[in-house]
Amino acid sequence: QVQLVESGGGLVQAGGSLRLSCAASGGTFSTYAMGWFRQAPGKEREFVAAISRSGGSTYGADSVKGRFTISRDNAANTVYLQMNSLEFEDTAVYYCAAGARISIWDYWGQGTRVTVSS
């Protein structure tokens, strides 16, 4: 059983940056693809970004391309989401997920809230 704990959320002004972290435990981190999702108030959860087990391949939603970067440190069992040029529309609870492969997500964190003030 994999446990995921997100951190790094908070309040930031539009145009600012935040770096989210997701620490994994209870499994072999390097065997899992990792992803970030978000859920804005009144909306469904949506895909943000994903990274392959080795970190060699990354994927991002069109809405965040050029602004958000996903990365991972397999030695530290941690995945990151660097968020730059934040917009009001990025306000959401951000969730980390782990899966045997990208698009099949088996484990989820509890989320960290990001609020962008306009």
Backbone as a chain_set.jsonl record, in Angstrom:
{"seq": "QVQLVESGGGLVQAGGSLRLSCAASGGTFSTYAMGWFRQAPGKEREFVAAISRSGGSTYGADSVKGRFTISRDNAANTVYLQMNSLEFEDTAVYYCAAGARISIWDYWGQGTRVTVSS", "coords": {"N": [[0.842, -1.188, 0.0], [0.632, 2.129, -0.921], [1.391, 5.239, 0.409], [0.644, 8.651, 0.033], [1.659, 11.952, 0.425], [0.924, 15.226, 0.105], [2.369, 18.511, -0.155], [3.104, 22.049, 0.162], [1.198, 23.744, -0.871], [-0.774, 26.807, -0.861], [-1.469, 30.345, -0.457], [-1.216, 32.571, -3.116], [-0.297, 35.337, -5.187], [-1.646, 36.23, -8.381], [0.378, 35.449, -11.154], [2.484, 34.653, -9.647], [4.532, 32.013, -8.139], [4.57, 28.57, -7.145], [5.723, 25.614, -5.55], [4.84, 22.376, -5.49], [5.031, 19.415, -3.535], [5.154, 15.866, -3.323], [5.338, 13.307, -1.226], [6.147, 9.938, -1.128], [5.463, 6.767, 0.385], [5.779, 3.369, 1.57], [5.912, 1.766, -0.651], [7.641, 0.74, -3.669], [8.974, 3.348, -5.018], [10.034, 3.975, -7.528], [8.804, 2.268, -9.263], [6.396, 3.209, -9.947], [4.34, 5.182, -12.022], [3.722, 8.681, -11.823], [1.41, 11.253, -10.971], [-0.233, 14.472, -11.185], [-3.237, 15.95, -10.212], [-6.123, 18.102, -10.193], [-8.776, 19.772, -8.453], [-11.136, 22.096, -8.796], [-13.321, 24.385, -7.055], [-16.643, 23.286, -7.248], [-16.218, 21.908, -9.572], [-15.215, 19.058, -11.595], [-12.625, 16.669, -10.852], [-9.537, 17.106, -12.499], [-6.989, 16.222, -14.864], [-3.601, 17.205, -14.521], [-0.745, 16.905, -14.792], [1.729, 14.389, -15.633], [4.225, 11.874, -15.027], [6.625, 9.556, -16.154], [7.881, 6.365, -14.894], [10.664, 6.39, -14.801], [11.122, 9.02, -15.138], [11.681, 9.945, -17.592], [9.751, 10.618, -19.42], [7.245, 13.042, -19.767], [4.014, 14.523, -19.281], [1.484, 16.909, -19.911], [-1.408, 18.856, -19.175], [-3.126, 20.88, -21.573], [-3.809, 23.327, -20.551], [-1.864, 24.001, -18.737], [0.581, 23.806, -19.892], [3.849, 24.976, -20.52], [3.812, 26.496, -18.286], [3.653, 24.934, -15.935], [5.701, 22.42, -14.447], [6.471, 19.061, -14.15], [8.333, 16.872, -12.104], [10.553, 14.345, -10.786], [12.155, 12.717, -8.033], [13.621, 9.912, -7.609], [15.29, 8.84, -5.705], [14.605, 10.209, -3.465], [12.006, 9.575, -3.187], [9.951, 11.254, -4.102], [7.728, 13.407, -5.842], [7.392, 16.326, -7.824], [5.712, 19.43, -8.478], [6.252, 22.14, -10.215], [4.994, 25.275, -10.346], [4.476, 27.993, -12.274], [3.794, 31.429, -13.201], [1.16, 31.674, -12.208], [-2.379, 31.555, -12.398], [-5.652, 32.911, -11.718], [-7.488, 30.961, -12.319], [-6.171, 28.648, -11.71], [-6.651, 28.029, -9.145], [-7.38, 25.576, -6.81], [-7.79, 22.342, -5.26], [-5.0, 20.35, -5.139], [-3.998, 17.171, -6.124], [-1.944, 14.351, -5.635], [-1.036, 11.413, -7.405], [-0.454, 7.899, -7.816], [0.488, 5.216, -9.934], [0.473, 2.014, -11.631], [0.9, 2.407, -14.258], [0.883, 5.234, -16.461], [-2.226, 6.787, -16.581], [-3.564, 4.849, -15.275], [-4.478, 5.005, -12.222], [-3.735, 4.189, -9.019], [-3.371, 4.938, -6.376], [-3.969, 7.666, -4.162], [-3.293, 10.937, -2.867], [-4.167, 13.117, -0.103], [-4.457, 15.709, -0.816], [-3.56, 19.159, -1.476], [-4.172, 22.533, -0.904], [-4.376, 25.14, -3.249], [-4.493, 28.521, -3.662], [-5.084, 31.174, -5.735], [-4.83, 34.546, -5.893], [-6.453, 37.177, -7.55]], "CA": [[0.0, 0.0, 0.0], [1.413, 3.351, -1.055], [0.834, 6.458, 1.007], [1.103, 9.864, -0.64], [1.399, 13.15, 1.216], [1.246, 16.44, -0.632], [2.686, 19.714, 0.609], [3.548, 23.17, -0.657], [0.112, 24.612, -1.285], [-0.916, 28.049, -0.119], [-2.059, 31.504, -1.124], [-0.231, 33.279, -3.933], [-0.884, 36.285, -6.118], [-1.56, 35.891, -9.8], [1.71, 35.698, -11.682], [3.472, 34.078, -8.752], [4.94, 30.621, -8.294], [4.554, 27.639, -6.024], [6.243, 24.281, -5.834], [4.195, 21.321, -4.728], [5.769, 18.173, -3.356], [4.373, 14.697, -2.925], [6.23, 12.294, -0.677], [5.559, 8.603, -1.16], [6.017, 5.746, 1.274], [5.058, 2.102, 1.574], [6.058, 1.019, -1.89], [8.865, 1.032, -4.414], [8.557, 4.56, -5.724], [10.479, 4.0, -8.916], [7.975, 1.386, -10.079], [5.107, 3.864, -10.169], [4.138, 6.46, -12.688], [3.168, 9.641, -10.874], [0.634, 12.299, -11.624], [-0.901, 15.526, -10.434], [-4.585, 16.303, -10.631], [-6.67, 19.19, -9.389], [-10.224, 19.918, -8.428], [-11.56, 23.438, -8.442], [-14.655, 24.398, -6.442], [-17.771, 23.086, -8.14], [-15.821, 21.246, -10.817], [-14.701, 17.702, -11.46], [-11.177, 16.535, -10.809], [-8.967, 17.076, -13.834], [-5.578, 15.898, -15.019], [-2.691, 18.333, -14.662], [0.541, 16.478, -15.359], [2.147, 13.048, -15.249], [5.62, 11.573, -15.327], [6.865, 8.124, -16.205], [8.595, 5.809, -13.743], [12.063, 6.829, -14.815], [11.181, 10.471, -15.295], [12.09, 10.265, -18.948], [8.626, 11.141, -20.204], [6.292, 13.845, -19.008], [2.788, 14.883, -19.988], [0.801, 17.993, -19.232], [-2.65, 19.364, -19.764], [-2.907, 22.071, -22.396], [-4.023, 24.531, -19.749], [-0.702, 24.308, -17.894], [1.826, 23.684, -20.654], [4.642, 26.196, -20.545], [3.771, 27.14, -16.958], [3.87, 23.938, -14.891], [6.676, 21.382, -14.765], [6.483, 17.936, -13.232], [9.626, 16.189, -12.013], [10.587, 13.382, -9.696], [13.437, 12.313, -7.476], [13.371, 8.55, -7.146], [16.078, 8.59, -4.494], [13.909, 10.856, -2.353], [10.603, 9.124, -3.2], [9.164, 12.478, -4.152], [7.4, 14.016, -7.122], [7.203, 17.757, -7.658], [5.019, 20.191, -9.503], [6.644, 23.545, -10.198], [3.922, 26.049, -10.967], [4.85, 29.375, -12.523], [2.789, 32.268, -13.867], [-0.131, 31.176, -11.74], [-3.571, 32.312, -12.764], [-6.778, 32.709, -10.802], [-8.138, 29.697, -12.694], [-5.408, 27.522, -11.166], [-7.121, 27.793, -7.787], [-7.93, 24.229, -6.711], [-7.061, 21.379, -4.436], [-4.121, 19.568, -5.997], [-3.811, 15.814, -5.647], [-0.897, 13.508, -6.185], [-1.5, 10.052, -7.653], [0.551, 6.921, -8.235], [-0.113, 4.101, -10.633], [1.364, 1.084, -12.303], [1.217, 3.06, -15.524], [0.15, 6.491, -16.646], [-3.659, 6.674, -16.887], [-4.175, 3.904, -14.343], [-4.047, 5.565, -10.949], [-4.137, 3.274, -7.957], [-3.253, 5.559, -5.063], [-4.177, 9.115, -4.165], [-3.045, 11.668, -1.643], [-5.307, 13.849, 0.468], [-4.578, 16.989, -1.495], [-3.07, 20.395, -0.895], [-4.969, 23.605, -1.51], [-3.693, 26.272, -3.874], [-5.406, 29.635, -3.908], [-4.434, 32.246, -6.481], [-5.623, 35.767, -5.812], [-6.357, 37.977, -8.791]], "C": [[0.882, 1.245, 0.0], [0.67, 4.499, -0.386], [1.47, 7.663, 0.333], [0.708, 11.075, 0.192], [1.876, 14.369, 0.44], [1.567, 17.589, 0.323], [3.055, 20.828, -0.364], [2.448, 24.091, -1.139], [0.064, 25.88, -0.446], [-1.59, 29.119, -0.946], [-0.963, 32.26, -1.865], [-0.958, 34.245, -4.854], [-0.746, 35.797, -7.55], [-0.202, 36.325, -10.347], [2.817, 35.103, -10.84], [3.731, 32.608, -9.016], [4.765, 29.858, -6.995], [5.173, 26.335, -6.488], [5.566, 23.289, -4.906], [5.1, 20.105, -4.657], [4.81, 17.072, -2.96], [5.362, 13.622, -2.507], [5.505, 10.962, -0.612], [6.253, 7.684, -0.17], [5.201, 4.476, 1.128], [5.145, 1.307, 0.301], [7.387, 1.342, -2.531], [8.555, 2.165, -5.383], [8.889, 4.5, -7.209], [9.68, 3.088, -9.83], [6.62, 1.993, -10.406], [5.238, 5.084, -11.071], [3.46, 7.384, -11.687], [2.43, 10.745, -11.623], [0.129, 13.334, -10.637], [-2.259, 15.804, -11.071], [-5.049, 17.479, -9.786], [-8.192, 19.22, -9.489], [-10.566, 21.307, -7.922], [-12.954, 23.381, -7.829], [-15.763, 24.257, -7.485], [-17.452, 22.388, -9.444], [-15.324, 19.833, -10.53], [-13.174, 17.722, -11.399], [-10.64, 16.427, -12.234], [-7.472, 16.795, -13.797], [-4.765, 17.182, -15.184], [-1.399, 17.909, -15.361], [0.863, 15.073, -14.879], [3.585, 12.833, -15.689], [5.811, 10.066, -15.251], [7.729, 7.67, -15.028], [10.039, 6.286, -13.669], [12.203, 8.346, -14.823], [11.514, 10.9, -16.705], [10.99, 10.839, -19.82], [7.69, 11.907, -19.289], [5.129, 14.253, -19.905], [2.109, 15.994, -19.199], [-0.469, 18.391, -19.949], [-2.35, 20.642, -20.548], [-2.979, 23.349, -21.565], [-2.798, 24.924, -18.918], [0.622, 24.219, -18.644], [2.528, 25.033, -20.747], [4.667, 26.915, -19.209], [4.119, 26.163, -15.834], [4.871, 22.896, -15.374], [6.621, 20.298, -13.704], [7.872, 17.304, -13.269], [9.574, 15.219, -10.852], [12.019, 13.108, -9.278], [13.221, 10.929, -6.886], [14.182, 8.202, -5.895], [15.39, 9.165, -3.255], [12.437, 10.457, -2.276], [9.628, 10.294, -3.274], [8.932, 12.915, -5.597], [7.047, 15.477, -6.859], [6.335, 18.32, -8.781], [5.407, 21.651, -9.318], [5.61, 24.321, -10.994], [4.336, 27.507, -11.062], [3.718, 30.117, -13.225], [1.379, 31.831, -13.489], [-1.248, 32.147, -12.077], [-4.693, 32.006, -11.785], [-7.441, 31.35, -11.047], [-7.386, 28.466, -12.213], [-5.803, 27.215, -9.725], [-7.839, 26.448, -7.715], [-7.235, 23.488, -5.577], [-6.28, 20.476, -5.389], [-3.831, 18.227, -5.345], [-2.673, 15.13, -6.384], [-1.462, 12.102, -6.36], [-0.344, 9.182, -8.116], [-0.154, 5.757, -8.911], [0.913, 3.225, -11.299], [1.77, 1.625, -13.673], [0.408, 4.343, -15.618], [-1.239, 6.171, -17.178], [-4.338, 5.601, -16.05], [-3.664, 4.269, -12.963], [-4.633, 4.758, -9.8], [-4.191, 3.93, -6.583], [-3.359, 7.075, -5.183], [-3.787, 9.706, -2.822], [-4.295, 12.401, -1.202], [-5.468, 15.234, -0.134], [-3.961, 18.144, -0.729], [-3.73, 21.549, -1.652], [-4.068, 24.719, -2.036], [-4.739, 27.339, -4.176], [-4.622, 30.762, -4.573], [-5.343, 33.467, -6.441], [-5.38, 36.619, -7.058], [-6.058, 39.43, -8.486]], "O": [[1.774, 1.382, 0.836], [-0.527, 4.693, -0.596], [2.677, 7.694, 0.094], [-0.442, 11.204, 0.612], [3.063, 14.524, 0.157], [1.094, 17.624, 1.459], [3.287, 20.59, -1.55], [2.731, 25.118, -1.756], [0.772, 26.007, 0.553], [-2.194, 28.849, -1.984], [0.091, 32.551, -1.301], [-2.097, 34.0, -5.252], [0.168, 35.041, -7.877], [0.295, 37.41, -10.045], [3.969, 35.052, -11.272], [3.225, 32.032, -9.978], [4.806, 30.423, -5.903], [5.144, 26.002, -7.673], [5.707, 23.363, -3.686], [5.838, 19.805, -5.595], [3.778, 17.323, -2.337], [6.12, 13.097, -3.323], [4.387, 10.872, -0.103], [7.452, 7.797, 0.082], [4.077, 4.499, 0.627], [4.506, 0.261, 0.186], [8.169, 2.128, -1.997], [7.949, 1.955, -6.434], [8.096, 4.934, -8.045], [9.856, 3.126, -11.048], [5.794, 1.364, -11.066], [6.135, 5.909, -10.898], [2.72, 6.934, -10.812], [2.781, 11.112, -12.745], [0.073, 13.103, -9.43], [-2.398, 15.88, -12.292], [-4.427, 17.808, -8.775], [-8.792, 18.762, -10.462], [-10.315, 21.644, -6.765], [-13.692, 22.424, -8.063], [-15.817, 25.0, -8.465], [-18.307, 22.283, -10.324], [-15.051, 19.467, -9.387], [-12.529, 18.674, -11.84], [-11.221, 15.738, -13.073], [-6.789, 17.097, -12.818], [-5.172, 18.113, -15.879], [-1.013, 18.477, -16.382], [0.347, 14.617, -13.859], [4.094, 13.505, -16.586], [5.234, 9.392, -14.397], [8.24, 8.49, -14.265], [10.56, 6.551, -12.586], [13.276, 8.883, -14.547], [11.619, 12.094, -16.984], [11.263, 11.473, -20.839], [7.385, 11.471, -18.179], [5.257, 14.315, -21.128], [2.156, 16.013, -17.969], [-0.582, 18.276, -21.169], [-1.427, 21.386, -20.214], [-2.288, 24.327, -21.85], [-2.708, 26.059, -18.448], [1.673, 24.528, -18.082], [1.916, 26.068, -21.008], [5.454, 27.842, -19.016], [4.807, 26.533, -14.884], [4.892, 22.533, -16.55], [6.713, 20.577, -12.508], [8.502, 17.213, -14.322], [8.657, 15.265, -10.031], [12.959, 13.249, -10.061], [12.695, 10.797, -5.782], [13.773, 7.343, -5.114], [15.572, 8.67, -2.142], [11.704, 10.935, -1.41], [8.607, 10.311, -2.588], [9.813, 12.808, -6.45], [6.482, 15.82, -5.821], [6.245, 17.758, -9.872], [4.952, 22.315, -8.386], [5.384, 24.049, -12.173], [4.524, 28.175, -10.045], [2.802, 29.504, -13.773], [0.52, 31.643, -14.351], [-1.086, 33.367, -12.047], [-4.685, 30.976, -11.111], [-7.892, 30.683, -10.115], [-7.905, 27.354, -12.299], [-5.329, 26.235, -9.151], [-8.787, 26.203, -8.461], [-6.238, 23.946, -5.02], [-6.842, 19.912, -6.328], [-3.467, 18.154, -4.171], [-2.477, 15.311, -7.585], [-2.275, 11.653, -5.552], [0.613, 9.66, -8.724], [-1.25, 5.362, -8.514], [2.06, 3.619, -11.508], [2.855, 1.328, -14.174], [-0.61, 4.512, -14.947], [-1.396, 5.382, -18.109], [-5.559, 5.454, -16.106], [-2.557, 3.893, -12.578], [-5.848, 4.66, -9.634], [-4.971, 3.519, -5.724], [-2.907, 7.679, -6.156], [-3.928, 9.068, -1.779], [-5.343, 12.319, -1.842], [-6.514, 15.863, 0.027], [-3.852, 18.114, 0.497], [-3.829, 21.532, -2.879], [-3.139, 25.17, -1.367], [-5.733, 27.085, -4.856], [-3.621, 31.239, -4.037], [-6.485, 33.421, -6.899], [-4.255, 36.753, -7.538], [-5.944, 40.242, -9.404]]}, "num_chains": 1, "name": "protein.A"}
